[in-house]
Amino acid sequence: MQPIRITYNQACELLSIKRNTLRELTINDPSFPKAYKAGTTRQSPVYFDYAQLIEWHKNQMQSLTHSKMEA
């Protein structure tokens, strides 16, 4: 089964973050899902796998909930 591709803007909307925050996550967070380009040119659109984003977000929420319980 092929992954569901979502655009950069759709990923921002899904995660309720700004484009700059998404860019920083892709650079600085090794656990964040990798983006992939739909072509080889510089202007090729960038996509994320929907299922990977949902899984990452779920793990982030669990980790926040867990750390709040410990405090």
C-alpha positions, 0 to 999 in steps of 0.5 A, spaced: 500 500 500 502 506 498 503 512 503 498 517 503 502 524 501 501 530 504 504 537 502 508 541 507 502 546 508 497 540 510 503 538 515 503 544 518 495 545 518 495 537 521 500 539 527 497 546 528 504 549 527 507 554 522 512 553 516 518 555 520 517 550 526 516 545 521 522 546 518 526 546 524 523 540 526 525 537 520 532 539 521 533 538 529 529 533 531 531 526 528 525 522 530 521 527 526 519 523 519 523 525 513 520 529 508 521 526 501 521 530 494 516 528 488 522 530 483 529 531 482 528 539 481 529 544 486 522 546 485 519 539 486 514 539 491 516 536 498 511 531 501 510 527 508 507 520 509 501 522 513 501 515 517 508 517 520 506 524 522 500 521 526 505 516 529 510 521 531 505 526 533 502 521 538 508 519 541 510 526 542 503 527 546 504 521 550 511 523 552 508 530 554 503 526 558 508 522 561 513 527 563 507 531 566 505 525 570 512 525 573 512 532 575 
